[in-house]
């Protein structure tokens, strides 16, 4: 008598019985994922109208379009910089906050940007990086720090009326001066309301033996004589004046409250009077963060701020799963904390770090909202990425859904390997 091996079949585990439950999800998946994917693939072989079959022309045009090549370049920068930066920062913060009392609250605060949509975050960072200091937080801080160590000039934008040639070092007199001469320096281009309160009425000094004397004043009185000191005009205090001979500064002085200055004990010979450019330098207004040269680093920094909480959460979960015996054994053997971190913690965390990194790469390849919102229209071409280029070509001024579908297929092919890598890794960990 032969005994058949018994097969335990749990009730309700039949694939046929599971089909009715899976069918709604399969229909939704096919409608939202499979159909758009197949349609985009087919559409990419047709022209803008969708009537004429053009073969691979859309793909050829994609790789010869300068805008698309710029988008490819920026996507490479994103993939190389952003995921590695977020993973590294997340690892450091997760390790540093592991032992503090308020670690959970700290991680919660860092994770909060993930609760805000990327569109809203982009609006926030667009305001943060505005160039005007009274609007942009970053430039307001930069201007404040700069002015602490290098105060701005008292007379920004002012200039001599005539007789002085602008140079890199400042305004230098066309006519030379000798000991005993009197110099008058009328300035324009400055508001009388901004003249310092301690300024006194200006007057031309008397000539002195062996000295060069002069006066600097704001020559803006209405109805007065241009280039001459009028009774109601005030001198400009605190202006640096230099005497230059053979390209070297031989004397330097500063005007008093009435605008007068004196060069005593000048040796015989001619000198040129110069007003250094530091007197009239425009105030520091920060950096043009949203300009063509800095726009991509600015957007990447915004994305790093948003995604760091995601990395910390995953890495902290991996840290909690590390056997404490391994860490304590390394410490007992005399390893420093840096050695424990480098040779024990990181190797044990490497699977988690790899998953976080690959997930961030997938996210980076699809970045769209931040670039669209933060980059002004004038520099959007410099900050362009593939997802934004696809939208602009398909629905923007281009209106060519054939070329846009080709870009969508290329973007899918770039994302698919990273997605498959994560799926295979998850399956391997389950088995």
Secondary structure, DSSP 8 states (H G I E B T S, - for coil): ----------TT--HHHHHHHHHHHHHHHIIIIIHHHHHHHHHTTB-TTSSSB-TTHHHHHHTT-HHHHHHHHHHHHHHHHHHHHHHHHHHHHHHHTSSSTTHHHHHHHHHGGGGS-HHHHHHHHHHHT-SSTTT-HHHHHHHHHHHHHS---SSTT-EESSSEEE-SSEEEESS-B-TT-EEEEEEESS-GGGS-TT--B-------TT-EEEEEEE---TTS-TTS--TT-BB-TT-EEEEEETTEEEEEEE--TTSEEEE-S--SS-BEEEEEGGGT--------TTSTTTHHHHHHHHHHHHHHHHHHHHHHHHHHHS-HHHHHHHHHTT--HHHHIIIIIHHHHHHHHHHHHHHHHHHHHT--HHHHHHS-GGGTTTT--HHHHHHHHHHSSS--HHHHHHHHHHHHHHHHHHHHHHHHHHHHHH-
